[in-house]
Amino acid sequence: MIRPPPPGPHIPSLHPATRDAPPVRYSLLVFPGFPLMAFAAVMEPLRAANLLTDTRLYDWNVVANDPLPLRASNGLRITPDFAAADAPDADRIVVCSGGDADHLTAERALTWIRRRLRAGAAVGSVADGAFFLARAGLLEGHACTLHWTSQLAFREAFPEIELRQDLFVLDRSRFTSTGGIGALDMMLAMIRADHGADLANAVAEWFVHSPLRDEADRQRLPLRLRTGIRNEMVLSAVAAMEQSLDDPVEIRDLANRVGVSVDRLERAFRKETGRPPAAYLRQLRLRHAADLLLHSKAHIEEIGLSCGFANAASFSRAFRDQFGCTPRDMRARGDEHARAHRLAIGDT
């Protein structure tokens, strides 16, 4: 067995009280189609913290709604350590689910989570897991985040919950992240809260990852990463577009918000995205409509109107041009996906 090198001088000596304390117990609650990258981004920093300090700071296990093997989003098959009905005590539970989290109704898992919350545990999620927690009423009074592709549908379904566009959000006994690198950054922040910045930075270095980001960077980075836009003016305009997809907005108003003329905004958009801001906004609204069709129960006509289309016919034409199918076809696809997912997790 190859042992890791001993901790370097940048790794602090743990306080005896910390070193002798029982490990923090994590349970990762996974569902079929869970994102493997986010799953690893939760578990691997815990392993690295133990290795770097030569101390058992953290324990972890994998829990599923039932004890059967299940597959990640990339097809990798895993066998959970425990079924939810038999899951052990945990200090922190992390829901790890994919794009169908808004349809999950895993009652056995929720019973276990609620029992652990009453005992003082914290609960969180990566990727789209916040949908599962919100539908169970477990995010009331807390801020959260989730994968950017599901944020608009989440805001539509849960307008009373504070949704942030950060990479991750830590809010008392709730912790949520967008998944992927956002999950890694979240775990680094939690390690820092548990054992200090030196250990968190050392774990980041272990994975050749940049140091912990400040709050402003955590908010703007997701938008820059998923759009590829680097021009700050265009980024600000796109952020304003995304915040007003359900409201009428003129390009003139967007230009005023970012403090430039319409002509300058047009030129910047064409240079950065290859299209004028009006076309970019129209595509955003159509993507928003598709997300609502898949993840909400709103009527198709209402979705079209809320996304800026004057009538059902113009909405249907634009939608077909963009996606190659009608809004009704997209809604049926979402319903079928939900039924298949409920069968996969054993809840009918």
Buried (B, 14 or more C-beta within 10 A) or exposed (E): EEEEEEBEEEBBEBEEEBBEBEBBBBBBBBBBBBBBBBBBBBBBBBBBBBBBBEBEBBBBBBBBBBBEEBBBBEEEEBEBBBBBEEBEEBBBBBBBBBBBBBBBBBEBBBEBBBEBBEEEBBBBBBBBBBBBBBBBEBBEEBBBBBBBBBBBBBBBBBEEBEBBBBBBBBBEBBBBBBBBBBBBBBBBBBBBEBBBBEBBBBBBBBEEBEEBBEEEBBBBBBBBBEBEBEBEBBBBBBBBBBEBBBEEBEBEEBBEBBEBEBEEBBEBBBEBBEEBBEEBBBEBBBBBBBBBBBBBEBEBBEBBBBBBBEEBEEBBEBBEEBBEEBBEEBBEBBEEBBEEBBEBBBBE
